[in-house]
Amino acid sequence: MSINGRSLQMVDLLIKENDYIKVNYLADFVQTSERNVRYCLKKIDAFLTDNGFEPLVRHHLKGVLLKKNEKLLSFFEEFNCRTTPYLYVYSKEEIRNFMLLKLLLEGKVVPISYFEDVLFISRSTALSHLIVIESEMFLKGLTMKKIPRQGYLISGNTATKCSVFANTFIGTMSIREFYTFIESETNVSKIGELYLFNLFEINDLKLAMALVNEFERKLEQVFDDLSCLILIIFLLKLINGGLKEKQPALTLLEGDGYKLEIIESVLRECVPEERTIKITEPFIAQVAQMIKSLRNISSTQIIDEDLSGLVRMLCNEMGDAYGGDFLENNEKFFPKLLNHISFMVRRIRKGMSLENPVFDQFIEQSYEVYVQTKQACKLLEEQLGIQINDHEVSYIAIYFALVLEKIENKEMRKPNLLIVCVEGLAVSKMLAISIRKLFDIGNIKTISVRSLTKELIDSYDFIISTVNISDVQTDKFIKINSFLVQEDIELLKEHLKLKLTTQKRNDVKKLSRILEVVTDSCDIKNMTKLQFDLINILVTDQYISLPNKPNMQIEFSQETIQLNGKASSWEEAIRLGTKPLLKLKYIDESYEEKIIDNIKNIGPYMVVAPGVILSHAGPDDGVNADSFSLVTIKDGVNFHDRFKTPVKLVLTLAIKSHKNHALVEKLMKLVLDHKKVSEILQSTSELEVYQQIENHIM
């Protein structure tokens, strides 16, 4: 049981006073009603009892009294030092991320009162954050459900939940502090206090970490920081019985040659008998499936010969495109690429989606390599029966870009640099190559945060990291972004005291000058499209599909567009949006009713921008075909949403296929662009609107 801020104020006053305090005095002190005071007093009673103390003493005339002793005073002194809300105010992002992490981690319903107590926030504040979280989870292919009179939970693919948790957690607090907490049960920040002590049970966390370390040792592989955290969260869910979805049969894994007996032995050796965890065949299968899907830094795994041959063909095709041989005199390249693609295939088949944190920057700098890699990856897609998304393609492209960058580099000189990166081996290697290209330096080593030791810190001149590392002295620590920007380059110049090197430029690098000339001569409607098209012409003479034109199979036509519709209520507006999809039998009536029920129960959370609603329900609520409709309402309808603007654009989305979730992201970008929304609302032709949507999204 936690205690909220108002209750804590009352406790502080009760500790200072040696006599009874009346309820009306407490009400004046905390600026609330006597009814709320009585509610808080019940919370204080429960808090005291949970922590081994006597509840408050009550007198019908005198009021309430706190029985004080040395143990109680010592307890509250320590409690106030750790958790008092007056010493630290959490930002909106920190609050929302904590709520999201809690919902992702729990296998049961989380009541709103929990967030009120732990975060010292009101119910309305908690609800507003939950609305945003619901929309974010929809974009990730997950569903947040409201259980009446109980609370909220997030349902969906467990691997996806673990992946979203890990990415959110690493983006919010120091992964180094997380590892330190597991080892010593101490933390150094207030955000760490909130997250670490409220999200995790330390004994479960220590067990999960011990299992990960033993898996690495016996399976002869090392996970990067992100994969390590994903596996820890997965094990926590498994240990606490939070996995409900159907898992693969054990026999399916045996044929893959994976070391199931090692996984079983680790589980039986490391899990104490008193934990009463049943290590069954399905239990072992779930752990093996997750381990197989994760990226690691080094591994001696057995890889299918057919996959090895396909990856060689991929390398040969890339070699033909660049007039060289990626395999010649490059012994380390192929094993690393093969290892990465092997785990990628397993991820895709398990339904995991991996995002490249530097995707946009990489595309901007190495678009040529990306396009060639995407074309070459069609071979893998056809032969393996999978679909490789743009982010996965970019990870593969990084490996080829590294080789091409390395060719241009010359022998470097000191200082020695150690790069610590949580985003994985490919990103850290890309950083190393970029820094080498820019500066006259020599020895660069890349490691994960978890592998950083005092000996390594002492043996390198500078520690370059994408995250904060509290135990590295400031004069040798340099924090940069996951992808070098101008500010990072200036920061490195200042610390390294070195001049930038000069590099030979190829035709593609002349693009910026070409764009300057074109821009001076005429008005450009779409600069990004022009940039991509020019690069494509410069680097290849064959047509290759662009990354902003994903292969989405979605039912959308002039028939699903209605302009200047009329609706007198928000329910009519929803039905107006579903009408064309019902007519074409893309959805059932149950889908329409589910949308309306969700808004009635949760509120107008689907209004994602001023005047725009992204109307939707779940994939199992009556979707027959992936589709969406667009309806404009001339005078608008009041949804009583937070934007307080009549809704004039109704986008109704029905998706059951995971591969089309990229459409949701593109729709979100569209509706947040006020200019594009205005153009749609001002249009008088369905064909014109269809062409606008096709240009921006399809």
C-alpha positions as CSV (number, residue, x, y, z in Angstrom):
1,M,0.0,0.0,0.0
2,S,1.4,3.4,-1.0
3,I,0.5,6.8,0.4
4,N,-0.5,9.9,-1.6
5,G,0.8,13.4,-1.2
6,R,-2.1,14.8,0.8
7,S,-2.0,11.9,3.3
8,L,1.7,12.4,3.7
9,Q,1.1,16.1,4.6
10,M,-1.3,14.9,7.3
11,V,1.3,12.4,8.6
12,D,3.9,15.1,8.9
13,L,1.5,17.2,10.9
14,L,0.5,14.3,13.2
15,I,4.2,13.5,13.8
16,K,4.9,17.1,14.9
17,E,1.8,17.3,17.3
18,N,1.7,15.4,20.6
19,D,-2.0,15.7,21.0
20,Y,-5.2,14.9,19.1
21,I,-6.0,16.9,16.0
22,K,-9.5,17.5,14.9
23,V,-10.7,16.6,11.4
24,N,-11.8,20.1,10.5
25,Y,-8.3,21.4,11.4
26,L,-6.7,18.8,9.1
27,A,-9.1,19.9,6.3
28,D,-8.0,23.5,6.7
29,F,-4.4,22.5,6.8
30,V,-4.4,20.5,3.5
31,Q,-7.1,22.7,1.8
32,T,-9.7,20.1,1.2
33,S,-13.1,18.9,2.6
34,E,-13.6,16.9,5.8
35,R,-14.9,14.0,3.7
36,N,-11.6,13.9,1.8
37,V,-9.7,14.0,5.1
38,R,-11.6,11.0,6.4
39,Y,-10.8,9.2,3.1
40,C,-7.1,10.0,3.5
41,L,-7.1,8.9,7.2
42,K,-8.3,5.5,6.0
43,K,-5.4,5.3,3.6
44,I,-3.0,6.3,6.4
45,D,-4.4,3.5,8.6
46,A,-3.8,1.0,5.8
47,F,-0.3,2.3,5.1
48,L,0.6,2.1,8.8
49,T,-0.8,-1.5,9.2
50,D,1.0,-2.7,6.0
51,N,4.3,-1.5,7.4
52,G,3.9,-3.1,10.8
53,F,2.6,-0.1,12.9
54,E,-0.6,0.5,14.8
55,P,-3.4,2.5,13.0
56,L,-4.4,6.0,14.1
57,V,-6.1,6.5,17.5
58,R,-9.6,8.1,17.1
59,H,-11.7,10.0,19.6
60,H,-15.2,11.2,18.7
61,L,-14.6,14.6,20.2
62,K,-10.8,15.2,20.2
63,G,-10.0,13.9,16.7
64,V,-7.1,11.6,15.7
65,L,-3.7,10.8,17.2
66,L,-0.6,9.1,15.9
67,K,1.2,6.9,18.4
68,K,4.8,7.7,18.0
69,N,7.9,5.7,18.9
70,E,11.5,5.6,17.7
71,K,10.9,2.9,15.1
72,L,8.0,4.8,13.5
73,L,9.8,8.2,13.5
74,S,12.9,6.5,11.9
75,F,10.7,4.8,9.3
76,F,9.0,8.1,8.2
77,E,12.3,10.0,8.2
78,E,13.7,7.5,5.7
79,F,10.5,7.3,3.7
80,N,10.4,11.1,3.3
81,C,14.0,11.1,2.1
82,R,13.2,8.6,-0.5
83,T,9.7,9.3,-1.8
84,T,8.4,12.7,-0.7
85,P,6.8,14.4,-3.7
86,Y,8.0,17.8,-2.5
87,L,11.6,17.1,-3.3
88,Y,11.0,16.1,-6.9
89,V,8.3,16.8,-9.4
90,Y,8.0,14.2,-12.2
91,S,7.5,15.5,-15.7
92,K,4.5,14.5,-17.8
93,E,6.7,12.3,-19.9
94,E,8.1,10.5,-16.8
95,I,4.6,10.0,-15.4
96,R,3.2,8.7,-18.6
97,N,6.2,6.4,-19.2
98,F,5.9,4.9,-15.7
99,M,2.2,4.2,-16.3
100,L,3.0,2.6,-19.6
101,L,5.8,0.5,-18.1
102,K,3.6,-0.7,-15.3
103,L,0.8,-1.7,-17.6
104,L,3.2,-3.5,-19.9
105,L,4.9,-5.4,-17.1
106,E,1.8,-6.5,-15.2
107,G,-0.2,-9.6,-16.2
108,K,-3.2,-8.3,-14.4
109,V,-5.5,-5.3,-14.2
110,V,-3.9,-2.1,-12.7
111,P,-6.4,0.1,-10.8
112,I,-6.2,3.9,-11.4
113,S,-5.9,4.3,-7.6
114,Y,-2.4,2.7,-7.9
115,F,-1.2,5.5,-10.1
116,E,-2.8,8.2,-7.9
117,D,-1.0,6.8,-4.8
118,V,2.5,6.2,-6.4
119,L,2.7,9.3,-8.6
120,F,0.8,11.7,-6.4
121,I,-1.6,12.7,-9.2
122,S,-5.3,13.1,-9.5
123,R,-7.7,10.6,-11.1
124,S,-8.4,13.0,-14.0
125,T,-4.6,13.4,-14.7
126,A,-4.2,9.6,-14.7
127,L,-7.1,9.2,-17.1
128,S,-5.7,11.8,-19.5
129,H,-2.4,9.9,-19.6
130,L,-4.2,6.6,-20.2
131,I,-6.0,8.1,-23.2
132,V,-2.6,9.0,-24.8
133,I,-1.2,5.5,-23.9
134,E,-4.1,3.8,-25.6
135,S,-3.4,5.6,-28.9
136,E,0.3,4.8,-28.6
137,M,-0.4,1.1,-28.0
138,F,-2.7,1.0,-31.0
139,L,0.1,2.1,-33.2
140,K,2.3,-0.7,-31.8
141,G,-0.3,-3.4,-32.5
142,L,-1.3,-3.7,-28.8
143,T,-4.7,-3.0,-27.1
144,M,-5.4,-1.3,-23.8
145,K,-8.6,-2.5,-22.2
146,K,-10.7,-0.9,-19.5
147,I,-12.1,-3.4,-17.1
148,P,-15.2,-1.7,-15.4
149,R,-14.7,-0.9,-11.7
150,Q,-11.3,-2.6,-11.8
151,G,-8.8,-0.7,-13.9
152,Y,-6.7,-1.1,-17.1
153,L,-4.5,-3.7,-18.8
154,I,-2.6,-4.0,-22.0
155,S,-3.2,-7.1,-24.1
156,G,-1.4,-8.4,-27.2
157,N,1.7,-10.2,-28.3
158,T,4.0,-10.8,-25.3
159,A,7.2,-10.3,-27.3
160,T,5.9,-7.0,-28.6
161,K,5.1,-5.9,-25.0
162,C,8.5,-6.8,-23.8
163,S,10.1,-5.0,-26.8
164,V,8.0,-1.8,-26.2
165,F,8.9,-1.9,-22.5
166,A,12.6,-2.2,-23.1
167,N,12.7,0.6,-25.7
168,T,10.6,2.9,-23.4
169,F,12.7,2.1,-20.3
170,I,16.0,2.7,-22.0
171,G,14.7,5.9,-23.4
172,T,13.7,7.1,-19.9
173,M,16.4,6.3,-17.5
174,S,20.0,5.1,-17.3
175,I,20.5,1.4,-18.1
176,R,23.7,1.6,-16.1
177,E,21.6,2.6,-13.0
178,F,19.4,-0.4,-13.7
179,Y,22.3,-2.9,-13.6
180,T,23.7,-1.2,-10.5
181,F,20.3,-1.6,-8.8
182,I,20.3,-5.3,-9.5
183,E,23.8,-5.7,-8.1
184,S,23.6,-3.5,-5.0
185,E,19.9,-2.5,-4.6
186,T,20.9,1.2,-4.7
187,N,20.0,4.0,-7.0
188,V,21.3,7.5,-7.7
189,S,18.4,9.4,-9.1
190,K,14.8,10.2,-8.2
191,I,13.5,8.8,-11.4
192,G,15.4,5.6,-10.6
193,E,13.7,5.6,-7.2
194,L,10.3,5.8,-8.8
195,Y,10.9,3.2,-11.5
196,L,13.1,0.6,-9.9
197,F,11.4,0.3,-6.5
198,N,7.8,0.4,-7.9
199,L,8.1,-1.7,-11.0
200,F,10.3,-4.5,-9.8
201,E,10.5,-7.0,-7.0
202,I,14.3,-7.2,-6.4
203,N,14.4,-10.9,-5.8
204,D,12.6,-11.6,-9.1
205,L,14.9,-9.2,-10.8
206,K,18.0,-10.8,-9.4
207,L,16.8,-14.3,-10.5
208,A,16.0,-13.0,-14.0
209,M,19.5,-11.4,-14.3
210,A,21.2,-14.6,-13.0
211,L,19.3,-16.6,-15.6
212,V,20.4,-14.2,-18.4
213,N,24.0,-14.4,-17.3
214,E,24.0,-18.2,-17.2
215,F,22.2,-18.4,-20.6
216,E,25.0,-16.2,-22.1
217,R,27.7,-18.3,-20.5
218,K,26.4,-21.8,-21.4
219,L,25.0,-20.8,-24.8
220,E,28.2,-19.0,-25.6
221,Q,26.5,-15.7,-26.7
222,V,26.3,-12.2,-25.4
223,F,23.2,-10.1,-25.7
224,D,23.3,-6.4,-26.4
225,D,21.7,-4.2,-23.7
226,L,18.3,-3.9,-25.4
227,S,18.0,-7.6,-25.9
228,C,19.2,-8.3,-22.4
229,L,16.4,-6.1,-21.0
230,I,13.8,-7.7,-23.3
231,L,14.8,-11.1,-22.0
232,I,14.8,-10.0,-18.4
233,I,11.2,-8.6,-18.7
234,F,10.1,-11.8,-20.5
235,L,11.5,-13.9,-17.7
236,L,9.8,-11.8,-15.1
237,K,6.5,-12.3,-16.8
238,L,7.2,-16.0,-17.1
239,I,8.3,-16.4,-13.5
240,N,5.1,-14.6,-12.3
241,G,2.8,-16.5,-14.6
242,G,2.0,-13.5,-16.8
243,L,2.1,-15.3,-20.1
244,K,-1.3,-16.5,-21.3
245,E,-0.9,-16.8,-25.1
246,K,-0.4,-20.2,-26.8
247,Q,3.2,-21.1,-27.2
248,P,5.0,-23.4,-29.7
249,A,5.4,-27.1,-29.0
250,L,8.8,-28.2,-27.8
251,T,9.3,-30.6,-30.7
252,L,9.2,-27.8,-33.2
253,L,12.3,-26.4,-31.7
254,E,14.2,-29.6,-31.5
255,G,14.4,-29.9,-35.3
256,D,16.0,-26.5,-35.4
257,G,19.1,-27.8,-33.6
258,Y,18.8,-25.4,-30.7
259,K,20.3,-26.3,-27.4
260,L,17.1,-27.0,-25.4
261,E,18.9,-29.2,-23.0
262,I,21.1,-26.3,-22.0
263,I,18.2,-24.0,-21.5
264,E,16.4,-26.6,-19.3
265,S,19.5,-27.2,-17.2
266,V,20.0,-23.5,-16.6
267,L,16.4,-23.1,-15.5
268,R,16.6,-26.1,-13.1
269,E,19.9,-25.1,-11.7
270,C,19.2,-21.4,-11.2
271,V,15.5,-21.4,-10.1
272,P,15.4,-22.1,-6.3
273,E,13.0,-24.9,-5.2
274,E,11.2,-22.5,-2.8
275,R,10.0,-20.4,-5.8
276,T,7.6,-23.3,-6.7
277,I,8.0,-22.5,-10.4
278,K,7.0,-25.5,-12.6
279,I,9.6,-25.9,-15.3
280,T,7.5,-27.7,-17.9
281,E,8.2,-28.3,-21.6
282,P,6.0,-25.3,-22.6
283,F,7.9,-23.2,-20.1
284,I,11.3,-24.2,-21.6
285,A,9.9,-23.7,-25.2
286,Q,8.8,-20.2,-24.4
287,V,12.3,-19.2,-23.1
288,A,14.0,-20.9,-26.1
289,Q,11.7,-19.1,-28.6
290,M,12.5,-15.7,-27.0
291,I,16.3,-16.3,-26.8
292,K,16.3,-17.3,-30.5
293,S,14.6,-14.1,-31.5
294,L,17.0,-11.7,-29.8
295,R,20.1,-10.0,-31.1
296,N,23.4,-10.7,-29.5
297,I,26.9,-9.4,-29.8
298,S,28.7,-12.8,-30.2
299,S,27.4,-16.3,-30.7
300,T,28.4,-19.7,-31.8
301,Q,24.9,-20.7,-32.8
302,I,24.2,-23.4,-35.5
303,I,22.9,-21.7,-38.7
304,D,21.0,-23.5,-41.4
305,E,23.2,-24.0,-44.6
306,D,20.4,-22.8,-46.8
307,L,20.2,-19.5,-45.0
308,S,24.0,-19.2,-45.2
309,G,23.8,-19.7,-49.0
310,L,21.0,-17.1,-49.3
311,V,23.1,-14.5,-47.3
312,R,26.0,-15.2,-49.6
313,M,23.8,-14.5,-52.6
314,L,22.7,-11.3,-50.9
315,C,26.3,-10.2,-50.6
316,N,27.1,-11.1,-54.2
317,E,24.1,-9.1,-55.4
318,M,25.3,-6.1,-53.4
319,G,28.9,-6.7,-54.7
320,D,27.5,-6.6,-58.3
321,A,25.8,-3.3,-57.6
322,Y,29.0,-1.7,-56.3
323,G,31.5,-3.4,-58.6
324,G,33.3,-5.2,-55.8
325,D,33.4,-8.2,-53.4
326,F,32.1,-7.8,-49.9
327,L,33.4,-11.2,-48.9
328,E,37.0,-10.9,-50.1
329,N,39.6,-10.0,-47.5
330,N,36.8,-9.4,-45.0
331,E,36.6,-12.5,-42.7
332,K,34.6,-10.9,-39.9
333,F,31.9,-9.3,-42.1
334,F,30.0,-12.4,-43.3
335,P,29.7,-14.2,-39.9
336,K,28.4,-11.1,-38.2
337,L,25.9,-10.4,-41.1
338,L,24.8,-14.0,-41.1
339,N,24.3,-14.0,-37.4
340,H,22.2,-10.8,-37.5
341,I,20.0,-12.0,-40.4
342,S,19.5,-15.4,-38.6
343,F,18.1,-13.6,-35.6
344,M,16.1,-11.2,-37.7
345,V,14.3,-14.1,-39.5
346,R,13.4,-15.6,-36.1
347,R,12.1,-12.2,-34.9
348,I,9.9,-11.8,-37.9
349,R,8.5,-15.3,-37.7
350,K,7.8,-14.7,-34.0
351,G,5.9,-11.4,-34.8
352,M,8.4,-9.1,-33.2
353,S,8.9,-5.6,-34.6
354,L,12.3,-4.0,-34.2
355,E,12.8,-0.3,-34.8
356,N,16.0,1.3,-35.8
357,P,16.5,4.4,-33.6
358,V,18.6,6.1,-36.2
359,F,16.5,5.1,-39.3
360,D,15.8,8.6,-40.5
361,Q,19.3,9.8,-40.1
362,F,20.8,6.7,-41.8
363,I,18.4,7.0,-44.7
364,E,19.4,10.7,-45.1
365,Q,23.1,9.9,-45.1
366,S,23.3,6.4,-46.8
367,Y,20.1,6.3,-48.9
368,E,22.0,4.7,-51.8
369,V,23.1,1.7,-49.7
370,Y,19.6,1.4,-48.2
371,V,17.9,1.3,-51.6
372,Q,20.4,-1.3,-53.0
373,T,20.0,-3.4,-49.8
374,K,16.2,-3.3,-50.0
375,Q,16.3,-4.5,-53.6
376,A,18.7,-7.3,-52.6
377,C,16.5,-8.3,-49.7
378,K,13.7,-9.3,-52.0
379,L,15.7,-12.5,-52.5
380,L,15.4,-13.3,-48.8
381,E,11.7,-12.4,-48.8
382,E,10.9,-14.7,-51.7
383,Q,13.0,-17.7,-50.5
384,L,12.0,-17.5,-46.8
385,G,8.4,-16.4,-47.2
386,I,8.8,-13.4,-44.9
387,Q,8.3,-9.6,-45.2
388,I,11.3,-7.5,-44.1
389,N,10.2,-4.1,-43.0
390,D,12.1,-0.9,-43.7
391,H,13.7,-0.7,-40.3
392,E,15.0,-4.3,-40.5
393,V,16.4,-3.5,-44.0
394,S,18.2,-0.5,-42.6
395,Y,20.0,-2.7,-40.0
396,I,21.2,-4.9,-42.8
397,A,22.2,-1.9,-44.9
398,I,24.3,-0.6,-42.0
399,Y,26.6,-3.7,-42.3
400,F,27.2,-2.9,-46.0
401,A,27.6,0.8,-45.3
402,L,30.3,0.0,-42.7
403,V,32.4,-1.9,-45.2
404,L,32.0,0.9,-47.8
405,E,32.9,3.5,-45.2
406,K,35.9,1.5,-44.1
407,I,37.3,1.4,-47.6
408,E,37.5,5.2,-47.6
409,N,39.3,5.3,-44.3
410,K,43.0,5.4,-43.7
411,E,45.1,4.3,-40.8
412,M,44.3,6.3,-37.7
413,R,46.2,7.5,-34.7
414,K,45.4,7.9,-31.1
415,P,43.6,8.9,-28.8
416,N,41.9,5.6,-27.8
417,L,38.1,5.8,-27.7
418,L,35.6,3.4,-26.1
419,I,32.1,3.7,-27.5
420,V,29.3,2.5,-25.2
421,C,25.9,2.1,-27.0
422,V,22.6,0.6,-25.8
423,E,21.1,0.4,-29.3
424,G,23.1,-2.6,-30.4
425,L,26.2,-3.6,-32.3
426,A,25.3,-2.3,-35.7
427,V,24.5,1.2,-34.4
428,S,27.7,1.3,-32.2
429,K,29.9,0.2,-35.1
430,M,28.3,2.8,-37.3
431,L,29.2,5.5,-34.7
432,A,32.7,4.2,-34.6
433,I,33.1,4.3,-38.4
434,S,31.6,7.8,-38.5
435,I,34.0,9.1,-35.9
436,R,36.9,7.5,-37.6
437,K,35.9,9.1,-40.8
438,L,35.7,12.6,-39.2
439,F,38.8,12.5,-37.0
440,D,42.4,11.4,-37.0
441,I,42.1,8.7,-34.3
442,G,43.1,5.1,-34.0
443,N,41.9,2.5,-31.6
444,I,38.1,2.4,-31.1
445,K,36.3,-0.3,-29.2
446,T,32.5,-0.7,-29.0
447,I,30.8,-2.4,-26.0
448,S,27.4,-2.5,-24.3
449,V,26.7,-0.6,-21.0
450,R,26.5,-3.9,-19.1
451,S,30.1,-4.8,-20.2
452,L,31.6,-1.5,-19.0
453,T,34.1,-2.0,-16.2
454,K,36.4,0.3,-14.2
455,E,39.4,-1.4,-15.9
456,L,38.0,-0.5,-19.4
457,I,37.2,3.1,-18.3
458,D,40.8,3.6,-17.0
459,S,42.4,2.1,-20.1
460,Y,40.8,4.5,-22.7
461,D,41.3,8.2,-23.2
462,F,37.7,9.0,-23.8
463,I,34.4,7.2,-23.1
464,I,31.8,8.1,-25.8
465,S,28.2,7.1,-25.0
466,T,24.7,7.6,-26.1
467,V,23.4,7.4,-22.5
468,N,24.4,9.0,-19.2
469,I,27.0,7.0,-17.2
470,S,27.2,8.3,-13.7
471,D,30.5,6.6,-12.6
472,V,32.7,8.1,-15.4
473,Q,34.6,11.2,-14.6
474,T,33.3,14.2,-16.6
475,D,36.6,15.2,-18.2
476,K,36.8,11.9,-20.2
477,F,33.1,11.3,-20.8
478,I,31.4,12.5,-24.0
479,K,27.7,12.0,-24.5
480,I,26.4,12.1,-28.1
481,N,23.3,11.1,-30.1
482,S,22.8,7.6,-31.6
483,F,23.5,9.2,-35.0
484,L,26.1,12.0,-35.3
485,V,24.7,15.5,-35.7
486,Q,26.5,18.8,-36.1
487,E,26.4,19.5,-32.3
488,D,28.0,16.1,-31.6
489,I,30.8,16.8,-34.1
490,E,31.5,20.2,-32.5
491,L,31.5,18.5,-29.0
492,L,34.0,15.8,-30.2
493,K,36.2,18.5,-31.8
494,E,36.3,20.4,-28.5
495,H,37.2,17.3,-26.4
496,L,39.5,15.5,-28.8
497,K,41.4,18.6,-29.8
498,L,41.7,17.2,-33.4
499,K,41.0,18.6,-36.8
500,L,38.4,17.1,-39.1
501,T,39.8,14.9,-41.8
502,T,39.1,15.5,-45.5
503,Q,37.4,12.7,-47.5
504,K,37.0,12.0,-51.1
505,R,33.4,12.9,-52.3
506,N,31.5,10.8,-54.8
507,D,28.6,11.8,-57.0
508,V,25.9,11.2,-54.4
509,K,27.6,13.6,-52.0
510,K,27.1,16.4,-54.6
511,L,23.4,16.1,-54.0
512,S,23.2,19.0,-51.5
513,R,24.8,21.3,-54.1
514,I,22.4,20.1,-56.8
515,L,19.4,20.8,-54.6
516,E,20.7,24.3,-53.8
517,V,20.9,25.1,-57.6
518,V,17.4,23.6,-58.2
519,T,15.9,25.5,-55.3
520,D,17.3,28.8,-56.5
521,S,15.7,28.3,-59.9
522,C,12.2,27.1,-59.1
523,D,9.7,26.3,-56.3
524,I,9.8,22.8,-55.0
525,K,6.5,21.3,-53.8
526,N,8.0,18.2,-52.1
527,M,11.7,18.6,-51.3
528,T,12.0,15.1,-49.7
529,K,10.6,13.4,-52.7
530,L,12.9,15.3,-55.0
531,Q,15.9,14.4,-52.8
532,F,15.1,10.7,-52.9
533,D,14.4,10.6,-56.6
534,L,17.7,12.4,-57.4
535,I,19.7,10.0,-55.3
536,N,17.9,7.1,-57.0
537,I,18.9,8.4,-60.4
538,L,22.5,9.0,-59.3
539,V,23.1,5.6,-57.9
540,T,21.1,3.2,-60.1
541,D,19.6,2.8,-63.5
542,Q,16.9,0.4,-62.5
543,Y,13.6,1.1,-60.7
544,I,13.7,0.4,-57.0
545,S,10.7,1.0,-54.7
546,L,11.3,3.8,-52.2
547,P,11.0,3.4,-48.4
548,N,8.1,6.0,-48.2
549,K,6.1,3.7,-50.4
550,P,5.6,0.6,-48.3
551,N,3.8,-2.4,-49.7
552,M,0.5,-1.9,-47.9
553,Q,-2.5,-3.9,-48.9
554,I,-5.4,-1.7,-47.8
555,E,-8.9,-1.2,-49.2
556,F,-9.3,2.5,-49.9
557,S,-10.9,4.1,-52.9
558,Q,-13.2,6.9,-53.9
559,E,-16.1,4.7,-52.7
560,T,-14.8,5.0,-49.1
561,I,-14.7,8.8,-49.3
562,Q,-17.6,11.1,-48.5
563,L,-17.4,14.9,-48.5
564,N,-19.5,17.5,-46.7
565,G,-21.6,15.0,-44.7
566,K,-24.1,15.9,-42.1
567,A,-24.3,14.7,-38.5
568,S,-26.1,16.1,-35.5
569,S,-24.2,14.1,-32.8
570,W,-20.9,12.3,-32.4
571,E,-22.6,8.9,-32.7
572,E,-24.0,9.9,-36.1
573,A,-20.5,11.1,-37.1
574,I,-19.1,7.6,-36.2
575,R,-21.8,5.8,-38.1
576,L,-21.2,8.1,-41.1
577,G,-17.5,7.0,-41.1
578,T,-18.3,3.3,-40.9
579,K,-21.1,3.4,-43.5
580,P,-19.0,3.0,-46.6
581,L,-17.0,0.2,-45.0
582,L,-20.2,-1.6,-44.0
583,K,-21.6,-1.2,-47.4
584,L,-18.6,-2.8,-49.0
585,K,-18.6,-5.5,-46.3
586,Y,-15.1,-4.6,-45.1
587,I,-16.4,-4.6,-41.5
588,D,-19.3,-6.0,-39.6
589,E,-21.9,-4.0,-37.6
590,S,-20.2,-5.2,-34.4
591,Y,-17.1,-3.1,-35.4
592,E,-19.2,0.1,-35.5
593,E,-20.9,-0.7,-32.2
594,K,-17.5,-1.4,-30.5
595,I,-16.2,2.0,-31.5
596,I,-19.2,3.7,-30.0
597,D,-19.0,1.6,-26.8
598,N,-15.3,2.5,-26.4
599,I,-16.0,6.2,-26.6
600,K,-18.9,5.9,-24.2
601,N,-16.8,3.9,-21.7
602,I,-13.4,5.6,-22.0
603,G,-14.2,9.0,-23.5
604,P,-13.2,10.8,-26.8
605,Y,-9.6,9.5,-26.8
606,M,-9.8,8.8,-30.5
607,V,-9.8,12.6,-31.3
608,V,-6.1,12.7,-32.0
609,A,-5.8,16.3,-33.3
610,P,-8.0,19.4,-33.3
611,G,-11.0,18.6,-35.4
612,V,-9.8,15.1,-36.4
613,I,-10.9,11.7,-35.1
614,L,-9.2,8.4,-35.9
615,S,-12.1,6.1,-35.4
616,H,-11.2,2.5,-34.7
617,A,-11.8,-0.7,-32.7
618,G,-9.7,-3.9,-32.2
619,P,-8.7,-6.4,-35.0
620,D,-11.1,-9.0,-33.4
621,D,-14.1,-6.7,-33.2
622,G,-15.4,-7.4,-36.7
623,V,-12.8,-6.6,-39.3
624,N,-13.2,-8.5,-42.6
625,A,-10.6,-6.7,-44.7
626,D,-7.9,-4.1,-43.9
627,S,-9.6,-0.8,-44.9
628,F,-10.2,2.8,-44.0
629,S,-12.7,5.5,-45.0
630,L,-12.5,9.3,-45.0
631,V,-15.5,11.5,-44.2
632,T,-15.7,15.3,-43.9
633,I,-18.5,17.0,-41.9
634,K,-19.3,20.5,-43.1
635,D,-20.3,22.1,-39.8
636,G,-18.4,19.7,-37.5
637,V,-19.6,17.7,-34.5
638,N,-18.8,18.3,-30.8
639,F,-17.1,15.2,-29.3
640,H,-16.4,17.0,-25.9
641,D,-12.7,16.2,-26.3
642,R,-9.7,18.0,-24.9
643,F,-9.1,20.1,-28.0
644,K,-12.6,21.7,-27.7
645,T,-12.8,22.0,-31.5
646,P,-15.7,20.6,-33.6
647,V,-14.6,17.4,-35.4
648,K,-14.8,17.9,-39.2
649,L,-12.6,15.0,-40.4
650,V,-13.5,11.4,-39.5
651,L,-11.0,8.8,-40.5
652,T,-12.3,5.3,-39.8
653,L,-9.6,2.6,-39.7
654,A,-10.1,-1.2,-39.7
655,I,-6.9,-3.2,-39.5
656,K,-6.3,-6.9,-38.6
657,S,-3.0,-7.5,-40.4
658,H,0.2,-6.5,-38.5
659,K,2.0,-5.5,-41.8
660,N,-0.4,-2.6,-42.3
661,H,0.3,-0.9,-39.0
662,A,2.7,1.4,-40.8
663,L,-0.4,3.0,-42.3
664,V,-1.5,4.1,-38.8
665,E,1.8,5.9,-38.3
666,K,1.4,7.7,-41.7
667,L,-2.2,8.6,-40.9
668,M,-1.1,10.1,-37.6
669,K,1.6,12.2,-39.4
670,L,-1.0,13.4,-41.8
671,V,-3.6,14.4,-39.3
672,L,-1.0,16.3,-37.3
673,D,-0.2,18.4,-40.4
674,H,-2.7,21.3,-40.1
675,K,-2.0,22.4,-43.7
676,K,-2.7,19.0,-45.2
677,V,-5.9,18.6,-43.1
678,S,-7.1,22.0,-44.3
679,E,-6.5,21.0,-47.9
680,I,-8.6,17.9,-47.4
681,L,-11.5,19.8,-45.7
682,Q,-11.5,22.4,-48.6
683,S,-11.6,19.8,-51.3
684,T,-14.8,19.4,-53.4
685,S,-13.8,16.2,-55.3
686,E,-13.5,12.7,-54.0
687,L,-10.9,12.0,-56.7
688,E,-8.9,15.0,-55.5
689,V,-8.9,13.7,-51.9
690,Y,-8.1,10.2,-53.0
691,Q,-5.0,11.5,-54.9
692,Q,-3.9,13.6,-51.9
693,I,-4.1,10.5,-49.6
694,E,-2.4,8.3,-52.1
695,N,0.5,10.8,-52.5
696,H,1.0,11.1,-48.7
697,I,0.2,7.6,-47.4
698,M,-0.4,4.8,-49.9
